[in-house]
């Protein structure tokens, strides 16, 4: 199946303020930031890579015709996460939407995995998501409004050799999403997640072999991987009022065989 045409903006996030983590580079995070801008949102982006973050902010600023604020943030550090939300609130007044995109993977069999490899992936992909979700909830619950979108993975459901740390982290993100959603629901705040299978971007080639990527792509029902913006479309839906009755849900953005 050919890639569909890139969607036109429909103002789905008109007037909303959105914070997106790990939004630099060419992956899902930047695609989500771009789609949010195209849907009328004002975005505040963060990343751990200073040069890439600056370039991403510049590209988005050109797109929307206004300065896009940004801040370096290491989601492993509570001080960075706290500073991120303080800066976003200072810049935009309040935060309507958080898209938790920061994550870290890798391939190593469990018998060869070190504690450091396990802890690093869990700290970024799961605990980092928790830190940002917690910060967003502390801001959103008193306002009785907001939406949080977490980036999980189909590996939270499915088994794949060499991915025990990443799969455990993403399964944890799914459980975190469901539990946080129940706590946030009485305050009118929604928490959902998207679970991609394979969205190709240059960074994957640094952490995964081309042989593995080719094998994974062959298992997709459409015979191709997703474009990052196709996953970002689902994030936009979950951030928008179109998903107003959804909370605690994990939507699979995948054509992978079961």
Secondary structure, DSSP 4 states (H G I P E B T S, - for coil): -PPPPPPPP--TTTT-EEEESS--TTSHHHHHHHHHHHTT-EEEEEES-HHHHHHHHHHHHHHHTS---EEE--TT-HHHHHHHHHHHHHHHSS-SEEEE---------GGG--HHHHHHHHIIIIIHHHHHHHHHHHHHHHHT-EEEEEE--GGGTS--TT-HHHHHHHHHHHHHHHHHHHHHHTTTEEEEEEEES-EE-TTHHHHS-HHHHHHHHHTBTTSSPEEHHHHHHHHHHHHSGGGTT--S-EEEE--B--
